[in-house]
Amino acid sequence: MIFRLSILLIANILVVISCSQAPEIVIDEIVDLSYDELKQQYITCKGKGVMTAQGKLPWKLNYSFTTQNDSSFIQFRDIFSRRVLFVQALPSEITIWDMQKNLQYDSDIGNVIPIFNILKSYDIAQILWGEIPKRYHISIKN
């Protein structure tokens, strides 16, 4: 009985001691690197996300991407995690595969996916690395 009480007392003391101090939070200095500096420092950039659209027919597609230097590969999946589209964006061209219909689109992609009327193939890697291409920056006049 005394043994159990001593163990319970020690456990309570440990809990009180461990919870009495706030954890030390170390803040890393955030360094904002340019697209060229990122490519020199890192070999590959990988990530995933969700693309949503609202309107008469709202939809949601999960995607994962890998980009190395100026080449990017994006894989879109539907809500059942089936592969829907695979996008290969090289510096000079974009190729899209419709994985369900087994069709490949490589010319006049803007008709299939309208965003490619705005985005160029060399912009995609830069966006996936986390930087907005300079040609999309709005100059503010004073």
Sequence and secondary structure as in RCSB ss.txt:
>XXXX:A:sequence
MIFRLSILLIANILVVISCSQAPEIVIDEIVDLSYDELKQQYITCKGKGVMTAQGKLPWKLNYSFTTQNDSSFIQ
FRDIFSRRVLFVQALPSEITIWDMQKNLQYDSDIGNVIPIFNILKSYDIAQILWGEIPKRYHISIKN
>XXXX:A:secstr
 HHHHHHHHHHHHHHHHHHSS             HHHHHHH SEEEEEEEEEE SSS EEEEEEEEEETTEEEEE
EE TT  EEEEEEE SS EEEEETTTTEEE SSGGGTSGGGGTS HHHHHHHHTT   GGG      
